[in-house]
Every structure is written in structure tokens, then in C-alpha cells.
Amino acid sequence: MRKIKNFKVNLRVREIARVIKKLTNASELAPELEESVQRSCHFYSKFLVPSVVYDTFAKGALDFMYEKDAPQKWVAQSVFFLTIGAKLSEEFAKNETAYGEHTPKIVSAIAVDALEQSKNFLQRLLSAEAEDENCELSRSFELPKDYYERAARSLPIDKINLTLQDETLIPQYSACGLFYWSPSKKSK
């Protein structure tokens, strides 16, 4: 089992602005809204506390099997729990209109982007480990909620201040998933 806490994620302000454009059904963001997105990204990034706990298991070593869209000849899987913490939600709750009427949408987009950036960070780490073992890593797969409890038996999620209540991860912006390891294709 490995745990990483408080690593840095770089928010993609342009991606967040693109999401806000879709959510507000606008072809272009008004200059004030664009400024609000930039300011809120800068402000709320201080409250992101990404943490992950993960481990890699040989095929058949886990007490559950999830093989939807799995590569054909996979040999191991890395299971992970990831969270950006509760501080972002707590800070947002103090003033839900700090950056205008679209603040809830902006904060939600920030949280989703931070979670995605955290998954990308984990994937880079695991790709290096897989390469050392002459394997390739698949893309990440989200586990369905009914697998959370079984996955939590394999990893100490309390080490990253994550809890499970009725198949729901607490804090809100958290994820559970896995990566498959497959033997590298040998070049001819």
C-alpha cells in the first residue's frame, strides 16, 4: 500500500472556463465571468488537498473481480482511492456567491478538474512502475459504487481521511478506480 498526501495539482483554467461556457449555455464568456473564473481558480486552489492511497495486486489476489473493458491479457491491477479533501467544499460554503451567481458551477468545475489532474498524476506514477516491470498501464476505470466497500477492504482509506457511507465516498469529490497492467508487447 502506498499513500501520497498534499501533492500539487495545476488547475487548467482554460478547461474550467470551457466547462463553465457549456454549463451557462453561452458561446462566449462575458469578460466579468472570465475574470471570476480566473480569480476563483487562484483563490480556491489553496484549498485543494489531494491525497491518494493505492496498491497493485496480481490477477486473482483481490477478493473481488472487476473486468469490464479490461485488456485481454492483464496480469495485475492497481486499485486506488483518491480525494481532493473537504476544505474546498468548506470554504465554498462560507460564501457561496463570492465570485458571482456562477460560483457554484465554477467551484464544481474546479473540483472535477482537480480530481482529474490527481488521477493523471497517479497514472504517471503507476506507468513508471509498470514500465519497470515490463508492463503497460491501461487508462483508469472508475469502479461502480457497489464495489467501493470491497475495494476499501484492500486499502486503508482512513489514511487519507476518506470514509464510505451507504456506497458514497465522503468527502464529495473523491474517486475509486483501478488500472490494469498488461505485459508489454515485444518489438520484432
C-alpha positions, 0 to 999 in steps of 0.5 A: 500500500502506498499513500501520497498526501498534499501533492500539487495539482495545476488547475487548467483554467482554460478547461474550467472556463470551457466547462463553465461556457457549456454549463451557462449555455453561452458561446462566449464568456462575458469578460466579468465571468472570465475574470471570476473564473480566473480569480476563483481558480487562484483563490480556491486552489489553496484549498485543494488537498489531494491525497491518494492511497493505492496498491497493485495486486496480481490477477486473482489476489483481490477478493473481488473481480472487476473486468469490464473493458479490461485488456485481454491479457492483464496480469495485475491491477492497481486499485486506488482511492483518491480525494481532493479533501473537504476544505474546498467544499468548506470554504465554498460554503462560507460564501457561496456567491463570492465570485458571482451567481456562477460560483457554484458551477465554477467551484464544481468545475474546479473540483472535477478538474482537480480530481482529474489532474490527481488521477493523471498524476497517479497514472504517471506514477503507476506507468513508471512502475509498470514500465519497470516491470515490463508492463503497460498501464491501461487508462483508469476505470472508475469502479461502480459504487457497489464495489467501493466497500470491497475495494476499501477492504484492500486499502486503508482509506482512513489514511487519507481521511476518506470514509464510505457511507451507504456506497458514497465516498465522503468527502464529495469529490473523491474517486475509486478506480483501478488500472490494469497492467498488461505485459508489454508487447515485444518489438520484432 
